[in-house]
Every structure is written in structure tokens, then in C-alpha cells.
């Protein structure tokens, strides 16, 4: 039992922006504002014995959404900011085939949606054109982007976790889905605070 606890204490967590920007996640740290949640995370992280990583592209993305102010130094002390070693990582070729197949499927689905709304646009008045366009954008966005990795930041999280044999912490369903496909460990992001508290508890009692 003790050996299992020691392994858990050495866990590598790879974080994405949703941990600190998604209200369903950051409010689990007991705060309704993001900076308060980050401050509580830092306090728990320092005492947890775990290691925390965030790709530099993800960190840059987060800083565009959040001004960490004086917390930035503490955050960078706790969370290691580094990119995956892209030229050294080997991933199964089957993953690439699956990604290409899914992208092709989504493009075809997007084209069908565009065709349907084009036909609908021919039957409406000029006043309703805006509504049809908004509806098209919403459905097209869901068809092409929901449930898939669709950004460099997502790929960096995936590759860094794969390289470190780490655990991905994200509320992004596309990233979670593809991390699972590759065999990367996942946790429910809403349990992240509880996991950190458990790590601290086992660390102090070991």
C-alpha cells in the first residue's frame, strides 16, 4: 500500500487552460474568481509532492485570458513551463490514420450542413438571412471542432503528457477523447482539488 502511495506522490500532471478558465473546474478550488482559485491551487500544489507541467504555448494562451499579476512568479515556481520534445517523440501511426479519417468525416459532415442551409437560405426573406447564417456557423463549428483536438495547444498538451507518461488535467472533451485513444492517463478535472488534498494527506502521514 505504501509503495502505491509513493508512486502517486511522484505523479506528473499536465495542465491546460481549462483548469483555470472553466468555471466548473476552477470553482472547485473554493473561489468564484480565477485568481483566487489559482492562488489556492498553488498552495495545494506546493505541498502535494507532485510535479506540474504546462506547455509554453498553453501558458501563453492562458496569459492572454488572465493577468496573473504577482501570482505569475509563484505559478511558474510550481508549474514547469516547457514544450514537448517534438522531434524525439514517437507515437503510433494508427493515431495519425484515425485523426485523418475523423477530419475527413467531419469535413464531409460540414459540407452537408452547408448544403442544407444553402437550400434553406433560398426560401427565406432577407430579414432572416442573419438567423440562418448564425445557425449555420453554430452547427458547422460543432461538426468540425467538437470532440477533436483542433489547436497547436491541444497537441502540445497531448505530446507532453505522452512524453512524461503524465496525467492530463483538462475539461476539453476533444483533448480528453484523444488522450484516451493514445493511452494517456486522465482524471476528472472536477476531482483535481480532491486529488491534491489526498496527496498532501498521504504525504504527511507516510
Backbone as CSV, one residue per row, in Angstrom:
resi,resn,N_x,N_y,N_z,CA_x,CA_y,CA_z,C_x,C_y,C_z
1,UNK,0.830,-1.203,0.000,0.000,0.000,0.000,0.863,1.251,0.000
2,UNK,1.908,1.258,0.846,2.788,2.408,0.938,3.501,2.674,-0.377
3,UNK,3.910,1.597,-1.095,4.599,1.777,-2.366,3.691,2.428,-3.393
4,UNK,2.401,2.096,-3.356,1.441,2.711,-4.276,1.321,4.207,-3.994
5,UNK,1.318,4.549,-2.700,1.221,5.952,-2.327,2.435,6.709,-2.822
6,UNK,3.620,6.118,-2.699,4.837,6.775,-3.156,4.799,7.021,-4.658
7,UNK,4.265,6.063,-5.399,4.146,6.241,-6.845,3.227,7.413,-7.161
8,UNK,2.093,7.487,-6.450,1.150,8.567,-6.686,1.769,9.931,-6.354
9,UNK,2.602,9.967,-5.306,3.226,11.224,-4.929,4.178,11.729,-6.001
10,UNK,4.648,10.834,-6.873,5.583,11.216,-7.926,4.854,11.543,-9.229
11,UNK,3.540,11.629,-9.180,2.733,11.837,-10.379,3.100,13.135,-11.092
12,UNK,3.090,13.073,-12.442,3.265,14.254,-13.273,1.900,14.669,-13.823
13,UNK,1.476,15.866,-13.541,0.212,16.386,-14.066,0.501,17.407,-15.171
14,UNK,-0.152,17.242,-16.309,-0.002,18.179,-17.431,-1.311,18.958,-17.544
15,UNK,-1.230,20.265,-17.393,-2.416,21.114,-17.296,-2.677,21.874,-18.588
16,UNK,-3.962,22.116,-18.854,-4.300,23.020,-19.946,-5.072,24.213,-19.384
17,UNK,-5.411,25.160,-20.221,-6.010,26.410,-19.737,-7.357,26.204,-19.047
18,UNK,-8.105,25.173,-19.442,-9.457,24.993,-18.898,-9.459,24.774,-17.392
19,UNK,-8.335,24.308,-16.831,-8.251,24.110,-15.383,-8.487,25.440,-14.665
20,UNK,-8.062,26.537,-15.293,-8.143,27.849,-14.649,-9.099,28.815,-15.337
21,UNK,-9.718,28.391,-16.446,-10.646,29.278,-17.146,-12.072,28.725,-17.195
22,UNK,-12.234,27.435,-16.960,-13.569,26.825,-16.964,-14.164,26.927,-15.557
23,UNK,-15.276,27.650,-15.385,-15.850,27.840,-14.039,-16.170,26.534,-13.319
24,UNK,-16.588,25.513,-14.068,-16.913,24.224,-13.447,-15.699,23.595,-12.793
25,UNK,-14.501,23.969,-13.260,-13.266,23.407,-12.705,-12.665,24.328,-11.657
26,UNK,-12.424,25.588,-12.032,-11.692,26.437,-11.073,-12.510,26.755,-9.823
27,UNK,-13.841,26.704,-9.911,-14.646,26.958,-8.719,-14.568,25.827,-7.702
28,UNK,-14.062,24.654,-8.133,-13.864,23.556,-7.168,-12.747,23.889,-6.186
29,UNK,-11.915,24.897,-6.516,-10.864,25.326,-5.596,-11.393,26.326,-4.563
30,UNK,-12.716,26.439,-4.508,-13.341,27.222,-3.454,-13.431,28.705,-3.725
31,UNK,-13.228,29.098,-4.962,-13.269,30.513,-5.307,-14.120,30.724,-6.548
32,UNK,-14.799,31.857,-6.580,-15.594,32.201,-7.755,-14.791,33.014,-8.768
33,UNK,-13.634,33.523,-8.338,-12.784,34.246,-9.287,-11.554,33.405,-9.601
34,UNK,-11.021,33.580,-10.797,-9.946,32.726,-11.287,-8.647,32.908,-10.511
35,UNK,-8.300,34.140,-10.175,-7.038,34.375,-9.479,-7.054,33.760,-8.084
36,UNK,-8.194,33.844,-7.415,-8.308,33.201,-6.103,-8.155,31.697,-6.214
37,UNK,-8.728,31.111,-7.268,-8.610,29.675,-7.490,-7.160,29.287,-7.770
38,UNK,-6.472,30.101,-8.565,-5.064,29.824,-8.885,-4.205,29.910,-7.628
39,UNK,-4.504,30.878,-6.778,-3.756,31.010,-5.522,-3.945,29.778,-4.641
40,UNK,-5.182,29.281,-4.556,-5.441,28.067,-3.783,-4.755,26.855,-4.406
41,UNK,-4.761,26.786,-5.749,-4.066,25.690,-6.436,-2.580,25.707,-6.097
42,UNK,-1.957,26.875,-6.158,-0.525,26.995,-5.876,-0.215,26.483,-4.472
43,UNK,-1.039,26.873,-3.515,-0.826,26.439,-2.126,-0.882,24.917,-2.009
44,UNK,-1.880,24.302,-2.656,-2.017,22.845,-2.604,-0.888,22.162,-3.371
45,UNK,-0.548,22.721,-4.520,0.480,22.110,-5.364,1.828,22.062,-4.664
46,UNK,2.168,23.137,-3.946,3.454,23.209,-3.258,3.608,22.068,-2.263
47,UNK,2.516,21.719,-1.583,2.574,20.714,-0.523,2.221,19.299,-0.981
48,UNK,1.877,19.137,-2.248,1.365,17.837,-2.715,2.448,16.809,-2.992
49,UNK,3.661,17.269,-3.321,4.723,16.340,-3.697,4.664,15.923,-5.152
50,UNK,3.653,16.380,-5.882,3.524,16.047,-7.308,4.268,17.074,-8.145
51,UNK,4.398,16.771,-9.438,5.014,17.706,-10.384,3.951,18.159,-11.379
52,UNK,4.040,19.412,-11.759,3.035,20.005,-12.629,3.724,20.640,-13.835
53,UNK,3.135,20.412,-15.000,3.707,20.910,-16.249,2.628,21.607,-17.066
54,UNK,3.062,22.574,-17.870,2.178,23.223,-18.830,3.018,23.611,-20.036
55,UNK,2.599,23.200,-21.242,3.346,23.606,-22.436,3.405,25.126,-22.553
56,UNK,4.493,25.640,-23.094,4.652,27.095,-23.200,3.555,27.720,-24.064
57,UNK,3.104,27.006,-25.103,2.038,27.547,-25.952,0.739,27.706,-25.161
58,UNK,0.479,26.772,-24.257,-0.723,26.819,-23.420,-0.597,27.945,-22.395
59,UNK,0.593,28.097,-21.834,0.824,29.168,-20.857,0.618,30.531,-21.518
60,UNK,1.141,30.701,-22.737,0.952,31.958,-23.468,-0.530,32.214,-23.728
61,UNK,-1.248,31.148,-24.078,-2.691,31.266,-24.313,-3.407,31.694,-23.039
62,UNK,-3.028,31.109,-21.904,-3.660,31.435,-20.631,-3.406,32.890,-20.248
63,UNK,-2.173,33.373,-20.502,-1.838,34.746,-20.136,-2.604,35.771,-20.966
64,UNK,-3.097,35.354,-22.133,-3.938,36.249,-22.932,-5.338,36.383,-22.325
65,UNK,-5.728,35.373,-21.546,-7.046,35.385,-20.913,-7.002,35.907,-19.482
66,UNK,-5.859,35.688,-18.809,-5.737,36.025,-17.399,-4.485,36.850,-17.139
67,UNK,-4.613,37.872,-16.339,-3.458,38.638,-15.873,-3.103,38.104,-14.488
68,UNK,-2.059,37.286,-14.409,-1.691,36.673,-13.138,-1.094,37.667,-12.148
69,UNK,-0.574,38.765,-12.666,-0.009,39.766,-11.779,1.092,39.180,-10.902
70,UNK,1.052,39.469,-9.590,2.099,38.968,-8.686,2.095,37.451,-8.511
71,UNK,1.026,36.793,-8.965,0.968,35.334,-8.843,1.814,34.629,-9.901
72,UNK,2.232,35.367,-10.934,2.934,34.719,-12.047,4.223,34.047,-11.595
73,UNK,4.981,34.692,-10.693,6.246,34.110,-10.225,5.988,32.824,-9.451
74,UNK,4.975,32.842,-8.576,4.651,31.635,-7.805,4.127,30.528,-8.719
75,UNK,3.329,30.931,-9.704,2.792,29.939,-10.631,3.925,29.242,-11.376
76,UNK,4.884,30.017,-11.868,5.999,29.441,-12.623,6.956,28.665,-11.712
77,UNK,6.930,28.960,-10.416,7.724,28.187,-9.478,7.132,26.783,-9.297
78,UNK,5.802,26.712,-9.340,5.103,25.440,-9.100,4.901,24.653,-10.389
79,UNK,4.541,25.352,-11.461,4.228,24.693,-12.733,5.406,24.865,-13.684
80,UNK,5.978,23.765,-14.093,7.102,23.812,-15.037,6.569,24.124,-16.425
81,UNK,7.044,25.223,-17.012,6.599,25.642,-18.344,7.606,25.099,-19.346
82,UNK,7.182,24.140,-20.155,8.091,23.574,-21.161,7.299,22.924,-22.285
83,UNK,7.888,22.962,-23.463,7.265,22.343,-24.637,7.660,20.878,-24.713
84,UNK,6.848,20.073,-25.372,7.248,18.674,-25.600,8.435,18.610,-26.554
85,UNK,9.244,17.564,-26.436,10.381,17.394,-27.343,9.855,16.742,-28.627
86,UNK,9.309,17.579,-29.484,8.567,17.108,-30.654,9.381,16.201,-31.576
87,UNK,10.671,16.460,-31.699,11.482,15.695,-32.646,11.971,14.364,-32.063
88,UNK,11.724,14.149,-30.779,12.163,12.907,-30.133,11.015,11.955,-29.834
89,UNK,9.778,12.445,-29.962,8.621,11.651,-29.562,8.131,10.797,-30.722
90,UNK,7.883,9.536,-30.440,7.299,8.631,-31.429,5.924,8.209,-30.946
91,UNK,4.937,8.408,-31.804,3.585,7.973,-31.472,3.124,6.947,-32.502
92,UNK,2.195,6.063,-32.130,1.726,5.031,-33.061,1.136,5.642,-34.329
93,UNK,1.498,5.085,-35.484,0.999,5.605,-36.760,-0.515,5.494,-36.853
94,UNK,-1.102,4.522,-36.151,-2.552,4.338,-36.183,-3.282,5.584,-35.697
95,UNK,-2.661,6.306,-34.757,-3.268,7.537,-34.246,-3.410,8.555,-35.367
96,UNK,-2.387,8.671,-36.205,-2.426,9.608,-37.333,-3.511,9.209,-38.322
97,UNK,-3.609,7.898,-38.609,-4.651,7.418,-39.527,-6.044,7.748,-38.983
98,UNK,-6.248,7.529,-37.688,-7.552,7.804,-37.076,-7.883,9.293,-37.142
99,UNK,-6.878,10.135,-36.895,-7.100,11.575,-36.927,-7.486,12.027,-38.335
100,UNK,-6.769,11.526,-39.352,-7.074,11.892,-40.733,-8.478,11.437,-41.113
101,UNK,-8.835,10.219,-40.719,-10.166,9.684,-41.027,-11.258,10.518,-40.362
102,UNK,-11.005,10.929,-39.125,-12.015,11.730,-38.420,-12.142,13.110,-39.042
103,UNK,-11.016,13.721,-39.410,-11.066,15.040,-40.052,-11.844,14.960,-41.365
104,UNK,-11.604,13.900,-42.148,-12.328,13.718,-43.415,-13.828,13.584,-43.157
105,UNK,-14.189,12.790,-42.150,-15.602,12.603,-41.803,-16.246,13.924,-41.406
106,UNK,-15.521,14.728,-40.624,-16.068,15.990,-40.152,-16.205,17.005,-41.288
107,UNK,-15.259,17.012,-42.211,-15.353,17.908,-43.367,-16.589,17.570,-44.193
108,UNK,-16.804,16.274,-44.435,-17.983,15.849,-45.190,-19.270,16.233,-44.470
109,UNK,-19.266,16.087,-43.141,-20.437,16.463,-42.353,-20.676,17.965,-42.443
110,UNK,-19.583,18.741,-42.388,-19.695,20.192,-42.504,-20.242,20.615,-43.855
111,UNK,-19.820,19.926,-44.915,-20.322,20.228,-46.258,-21.820,19.955,-46.364
112,UNK,-22.266,18.862,-45.753,-23.705,18.545,-45.785,-24.512,19.617,-45.061
113,UNK,-23.987,20.083,-43.941,-24.669,21.144,-43.190,-24.740,22.417,-44.029
114,UNK,-23.627,22.755,-44.698,-23.601,23.952,-45.551,-24.612,23.831,-46.679
115,UNK,-24.715,22.636,-47.285,-25.669,22.410,-48.377,-27.103,22.596,-47.890
116,UNK,-27.404,22.050,-46.705,-28.760,22.157,-46.153,-29.143,23.621,-45.918
117,UNK,-28.207,24.388,-45.361,-28.514,25.782,-45.051,-28.536,26.652,-46.310
118,UNK,-27.798,26.251,-47.346,-27.858,26.974,-48.615,-29.246,26.829,-49.231
119,UNK,-29.782,25.602,-49.171,-31.130,25.370,-49.692,-32.162,26.145,-48.874
120,UNK,-31.961,26.162,-47.549,-32.892,26.873,-46.668,-32.856,28.380,-46.941
121,UNK,-31.643,28.886,-47.246,-31.496,30.325,-47.483,-32.270,30.788,-48.707
122,UNK,-32.473,29.887,-49.665,-33.202,30.243,-50.875,-34.691,30.392,-50.664
123,UNK,-35.173,29.996,-49.473,-36.618,30.024,-49.213,-37.002,31.085,-48.190
124,UNK,-36.046,31.886,-47.726,-36.343,32.832,-46.659,-36.253,34.268,-47.162
125,UNK,-36.753,35.144,-46.314,-36.687,36.569,-46.645,-35.313,37.117,-46.253
126,UNK,-34.990,38.281,-46.781,-33.682,38.895,-46.495,-33.513,39.170,-44.999
127,UNK,-34.635,39.440,-44.318,-34.571,39.757,-42.892,-34.115,38.565,-42.052
128,UNK,-34.339,37.353,-42.569,-33.995,36.147,-41.813,-32.620,35.579,-42.170
129,UNK,-31.918,36.218,-43.083,-30.615,35.710,-43.529,-29.637,35.606,-42.359
130,UNK,-29.626,36.614,-41.502,-28.711,36.619,-40.359,-28.936,35.435,-39.445
131,UNK,-30.202,35.076,-39.220,-30.517,33.936,-38.353,-29.998,32.633,-38.956
132,UNK,-30.161,32.496,-40.260,-29.694,31.278,-40.939,-28.169,31.185,-40.869
133,UNK,-27.489,32.313,-41.063,-26.027,32.322,-41.010,-25.535,31.926,-39.616
134,UNK,-26.160,32.477,-38.581,-25.760,32.140,-37.201,-25.990,30.663,-36.900
135,UNK,-27.108,30.157,-37.395,-27.424,28.740,-37.206,-26.409,27.864,-37.929
136,UNK,-26.040,28.273,-39.144,-25.037,27.552,-39.923,-23.691,27.539,-39.201
137,UNK,-23.270,28.689,-38.696,-21.985,28.781,-38.001,-21.946,27.858,-36.782
138,UNK,-23.042,27.863,-36.035,-23.100,27.048,-34.818,-22.995,25.560,-35.136
139,UNK,-23.790,25.116,-36.104,-23.772,23.696,-36.460,-22.458,23.304,-37.120
140,UNK,-21.914,24.201,-37.951,-20.650,23.919,-38.642,-19.505,23.814,-37.633
141,UNK,-19.509,24.712,-36.634,-18.475,24.687,-35.599,-18.548,23.378,-34.807
142,UNK,-19.755,22.955,-34.442,-19.920,21.700,-33.698,-19.452,20.511,-34.525
143,UNK,-19.778,20.530,-35.818,-19.436,19.401,-36.683,-17.933,19.251,-36.850
144,UNK,-17.221,20.369,-36.949,-15.794,20.311,-37.248,-14.897,20.335,-36.019
145,UNK,-15.371,20.913,-34.905,-14.450,21.143,-33.794,-14.788,20.382,-32.518
146,UNK,-16.056,20.058,-32.294,-16.430,19.416,-31.029,-15.885,17.994,-30.944
147,UNK,-15.192,17.689,-29.844,-14.711,16.332,-29.614,-13.452,15.964,-30.367
148,UNK,-12.673,16.970,-30.823,-11.446,16.684,-31.559,-10.365,17.660,-31.111
149,UNK,-9.113,17.278,-31.243,-8.042,18.224,-30.972,-7.926,19.143,-32.189
150,UNK,-8.039,20.438,-31.947,-8.138,21.360,-33.081,-7.220,22.567,-32.934
151,UNK,-6.175,22.425,-32.112,-5.256,23.547,-31.956,-3.866,23.033,-31.616
152,UNK,-2.885,23.875,-31.854,-1.499,23.549,-31.500,-1.380,23.313,-29.992
153,UNK,-2.124,24.105,-29.213,-2.066,23.977,-27.760,-2.535,22.596,-27.309
154,UNK,-3.619,22.095,-27.917,-4.116,20.753,-27.588,-3.055,19.700,-27.881
155,UNK,-2.422,19.827,-29.045,-1.402,18.851,-29.442,-0.220,18.897,-28.480
156,UNK,0.180,20.094,-28.059,1.301,20.217,-27.133,1.003,19.533,-25.796
157,UNK,-0.222,19.699,-25.289,-0.609,19.016,-24.048,-0.533,17.507,-24.237
158,UNK,-1.074,17.044,-25.354,-1.094,15.613,-25.644,0.325,15.048,-25.728
159,UNK,1.194,15.718,-26.471,2.553,15.223,-26.672,3.377,15.289,-25.390
160,UNK,3.204,16.361,-24.610,3.973,16.479,-23.377,3.564,15.403,-22.373
161,UNK,2.279,15.147,-22.264,1.802,14.095,-21.366,2.294,12.729,-21.836
162,UNK,2.312,12.520,-23.145,2.801,11.255,-23.705,4.293,11.086,-23.396
163,UNK,5.048,12.161,-23.557,6.491,12.123,-23.306,6.803,11.841,-21.839
164,UNK,6.050,12.470,-20.929,6.319,12.369,-19.498,5.592,11.211,-18.829
165,UNK,4.771,10.488,-19.595,3.861,9.497,-19.014,3.052,10.156,-17.898
166,UNK,2.572,11.357,-18.214,1.862,12.147,-17.219,0.356,11.975,-17.304
167,UNK,-0.328,12.664,-16.412,-1.785,12.655,-16.343,-2.316,13.982,-16.852
168,UNK,-3.156,13.943,-17.855,-3.734,15.159,-18.421,-4.871,15.650,-17.525
169,UNK,-4.849,16.951,-17.228,-5.931,17.586,-16.472,-6.553,18.629,-17.380
170,UNK,-7.730,18.332,-17.886,-8.413,19.234,-18.822,-9.905,18.983,-18.800
171,UNK,-10.669,20.039,-19.102,-12.114,19.902,-19.271,-12.495,19.856,-20.743
172,UNK,-11.505,19.912,-21.623,-11.733,19.890,-23.069,-12.031,18.457,-23.503
173,UNK,-13.253,18.231,-23.981,-13.680,16.867,-24.315,-12.893,16.287,-25.480
174,UNK,-12.538,17.117,-26.451,-11.748,16.625,-27.577,-10.380,16.155,-27.128
175,UNK,-9.739,16.940,-26.283,-8.421,16.581,-25.765,-8.501,15.339,-24.901
176,UNK,-9.520,15.227,-24.092,-9.708,14.040,-23.241,-9.911,12.786,-24.106
177,UNK,-10.700,12.943,-25.146,-11.006,11.802,-26.022,-9.747,11.284,-26.704
178,UNK,-8.913,12.211,-27.213,-7.721,11.782,-27.926,-6.607,11.341,-26.988
179,UNK,-6.557,11.896,-25.796,-5.607,11.409,-24.792,-5.927,9.955,-24.449
180,UNK,-7.201,9.650,-24.346,-7.614,8.274,-24.044,-7.265,7.335,-25.195
181,UNK,-7.412,7.807,-26.423,-7.063,6.987,-27.586,-5.581,6.606,-27.575
182,UNK,-4.732,7.566,-27.154,-3.296,7.340,-27.168,-2.835,6.541,-25.946
183,UNK,-3.702,6.421,-24.949,-3.340,5.679,-23.745,-2.739,6.552,-22.662
184,UNK,-3.063,7.845,-22.692,-2.573,8.786,-21.681,-3.541,8.793,-20.507
185,UNK,-2.992,8.894,-19.300,-3.817,8.898,-18.094,-4.635,10.183,-18.001
186,UNK,-5.833,10.044,-17.473,-6.757,11.157,-17.318,-7.350,11.155,-15.921
187,UNK,-7.724,12.329,-15.453,-8.557,12.428,-14.262,-9.719,13.353,-14.581
188,UNK,-10.792,13.213,-13.818,-11.893,14.162,-13.924,-11.397,15.485,-13.352
189,UNK,-11.375,16.564,-14.139,-10.812,17.825,-13.642,-11.513,18.356,-12.402
190,UNK,-12.774,17.984,-12.224,-13.506,18.431,-11.041,-13.009,17.729,-9.771
191,UNK,-12.255,16.645,-9.941,-11.672,15.940,-8.798,-10.245,16.390,-8.501
192,UNK,-9.736,17.342,-9.284,-8.324,17.718,-9.186,-7.977,18.223,-7.788
193,UNK,-8.805,19.105,-7.250,-8.521,19.615,-5.904,-8.515,18.482,-4.883
194,UNK,-9.505,17.601,-4.957,-9.575,16.492,-4.009,-8.368,15.582,-4.102
195,UNK,-7.864,15.380,-5.331,-6.680,14.541,-5.522,-5.461,15.199,-4.888
196,UNK,-5.307,16.502,-5.079,-4.180,17.211,-4.469,-4.254,17.141,-2.944
197,UNK,-5.439,17.299,-2.406,-5.607,17.218,-0.951,-5.282,15.816,-0.437
198,UNK,-5.655,14.794,-1.205,-5.338,13.416,-0.817,-3.835,13.168,-0.858
199,UNK,-3.165,13.719,-1.862,-1.715,13.577,-1.969,-1.029,14.208,-0.758
200,UNK,-1.522,15.373,-0.354,-0.943,16.041,0.819,-1.175,15.205,2.077
201,UNK,-2.371,14.656,2.195,-2.709,13.838,3.364,-1.801,12.612,3.447
202,UNK,-1.611,11.912,2.328,-0.766,10.709,2.330,0.696,11.071,2.522
203,UNK,1.092,12.219,2.007,2.490,12.641,2.146,2.826,12.903,3.610
204,UNK,1.926,13.570,4.318,2.193,13.921,5.713,2.082,12.721,6.644
205,UNK,1.293,11.693,6.218,1.114,10.526,7.086,2.086,9.398,6.768
206,UNK,2.828,9.524,5.627,3.758,8.461,5.225,4.974,8.412,6.140
